[in-house]
């Protein structure tokens, strides 16, 4: 009976260790580059969007620079192992918020300040959520 309890205890302890090890491995480590991407875009993206009340054609260089930085942030997030949720957040930011905003700005030439204000707030909230998710890994 004692050997059965010892064996059972050993099996339970081994199972506990195995579970803990797999849980630790499934959590991705802090990604400084991912956090830096979010921090940099937290400043540059809303700043660019605030210029949408002016002419699109006057801002093409800045638009390309920020669009490229966002695309690189998405690629980086997608390239990281065990980073699916954050990568999806980056893609949503790019495909559902930023790209449609930029396309509309290009199409219209300039945008209404209320639209710019609301869109900028949504993008800022999304970037803050990404930064918090990155920081949660520390």
C-alpha positions, -999 to +999 in steps of 0.1 A: +000+000+000+028+024+008+046+018-025+013+024-043+010+058-025+046+066-032+042+057-069+010+077-071+026+107-054+056+105-078+033+103-108+012+133-096+044+153-089+057+144-124+025+154-140+025+187-121+061+194-133+052+185-168+022+208-168+042+237-153+070+232-178+046+232-208+028+263-194+060+282-190+071+273-226+037+284-240+042+319-227+063+340-250+090+361-235+090+399-235+097+413-270+115+446-267+113+452-304+075+446-304+071+470-275+093+496-292+072+493-324+041+500-304+057+529-285+070+545-317+038+542-335+019+555-305+035+588-313+039+589-350+006+574-361-018+598-343+005+627-353+002+617-389-036+611-387-040+646-372-027+660-405-056+644-424-075+677-421-049+689-446-041+677-481-031+641-486-007+650-513+013+673-490+019+643-466+028+614-489+063+611-475+051+609-439+023+585-449+048+562-465+072+563-436+045+555-410+028+529-433+061+512-437+068+512-399+033+497-393+039+470-420+072+462-404+056+460-369+030+435-383+057+414-400+077+413-368+048+403-347+039+375-371+074+362-371+075+357-334+067+323-320+037+320-297+026+355-306-007+349-324-029+372-303-006+402-305+000+396-342-037+395-348-040+428-329-014+444-352-032+431-383-065+444-371-049+478-364-034+479-399-062+463-420-093+476-402-083+510-388-052+525-404-054+514-440-091+523-445-084+557-429-055+563-452-075+551-482-103+575-474-079+604-469-064+597-503-098+594-519-112+626-504-080+646-504-087+658-468-109+647-440-133+663-415-118+670-381-145+650-362-137+619-383-100+624-377-105+628-340-126+597-337-103+576-359-072+588-340-088+578-307-096+543-319-060+539-332-045+552-300-066+528-279-055+499-301-019+508-298-022+511-260-038+476-259-009+462-279+017+479-256-001+465-225-001+430-240+036+433-247+043+446-212+023+418-197+051+394-208+077+411-186 
